[in-house]
């Protein structure tokens, strides 16, 4: 991602990895949008994220709700300074 570039927060990549950002715990949380079961990109659904390959379900913040994945979506480093969120 180019420094300072404005992007659609629902659709961007960092180093080739699809990333989602949500508000969480008074701040923001960035996460990989690839299921940790087999690396398939997850899709947004009404309450969180779902893997179309095998049905793993995740909360909006990326926590695992239903397998076969065994862990939540991987966090991606992010920081908020002066109203600018930097991801990756």
C-alpha positions as CSV (number, residue, x, y, z in Angstrom):
1,X,0.0,0.0,0.0
2,X,1.4,3.4,-0.9
3,X,2.1,5.7,2.0
4,X,-0.6,8.3,2.4
5,X,-2.9,6.6,-0.1
6,X,-6.6,6.7,0.8
7,X,-8.3,3.4,0.2
8,X,-11.7,1.8,0.6
9,X,-11.4,0.2,4.1
10,X,-13.5,-2.7,3.0
11,X,-11.2,-3.7,0.1
12,X,-7.4,-3.2,0.4
13,X,-4.3,-5.3,0.7
14,X,-1.0,-5.1,2.6
15,X,1.9,-6.9,1.0
16,X,-0.6,-8.9,-1.1
17,X,-2.8,-9.9,1.9
18,X,-6.4,-8.9,2.0
19,X,-6.9,-6.8,5.2
20,X,-10.0,-5.7,7.1
21,X,-10.2,-3.0,9.7
22,X,-12.9,-2.7,12.4
23,X,-13.5,-0.6,15.4
24,X,-12.7,-2.6,18.5
25,X,-12.1,-1.9,22.2
26,X,-12.0,1.9,21.8
27,X,-9.7,1.8,18.8
28,X,-9.2,-0.1,15.6
29,X,-8.2,-3.7,14.8
30,X,-6.6,-4.7,11.5
31,X,-6.7,-8.4,10.5
32,X,-5.9,-10.6,7.6
33,X,-9.0,-11.6,5.7
34,X,-7.6,-15.1,5.0
35,X,-9.0,-18.1,6.9
36,X,-6.2,-19.7,9.0
37,X,-7.6,-23.2,8.1
38,X,-6.4,-23.2,4.4
39,X,-5.8,-19.5,3.6
40,X,-9.0,-18.9,1.7
41,X,-10.2,-15.3,1.6
42,X,-13.2,-14.8,4.0
43,X,-16.3,-12.8,3.2
44,X,-18.2,-10.4,5.3
45,X,-21.6,-11.6,6.5
46,X,-24.3,-10.0,8.7
47,X,-22.4,-10.6,12.0
48,X,-18.8,-11.1,11.1
49,X,-16.7,-13.1,8.6
50,X,-17.2,-16.5,7.1
51,X,-14.9,-18.8,5.1
52,X,-16.7,-19.9,1.9
53,X,-14.5,-23.0,1.6
54,X,-15.4,-24.9,4.8
55,X,-17.7,-22.7,6.8
56,X,-15.4,-21.4,9.5
57,X,-17.1,-18.4,11.2
58,X,-15.4,-15.4,12.9
59,X,-16.7,-12.4,14.8
60,X,-16.5,-8.9,13.3
61,X,-13.3,-8.5,15.3
62,X,-11.8,-11.7,13.9
63,X,-12.3,-14.1,16.9
64,X,-13.1,-17.7,16.0
65,X,-16.7,-18.8,16.5
66,X,-16.9,-22.0,14.5
67,X,-14.3,-24.3,12.9
68,X,-12.7,-26.1,11.2
69,X,-10.3,-23.2,11.7
70,X,-8.6,-23.5,15.1
71,X,-7.7,-19.9,15.6
72,X,-9.1,-16.5,14.8
73,X,-8.1,-14.2,11.9
74,X,-4.5,-13.1,12.2
75,X,-3.9,-9.6,13.4
76,X,-2.1,-7.1,11.2
77,X,0.0,-4.4,12.9
78,X,-1.6,-1.0,13.0
79,X,-1.2,2.3,14.7
80,X,-3.3,5.5,15.1
81,X,-1.6,8.9,15.2
82,X,-3.1,12.3,14.6
83,X,-6.2,10.8,13.1
84,X,-4.3,8.7,10.6
85,X,-4.5,4.9,10.8
86,X,-1.4,3.2,9.5
87,X,-1.7,-0.5,8.7
88,X,1.0,-3.0,7.9
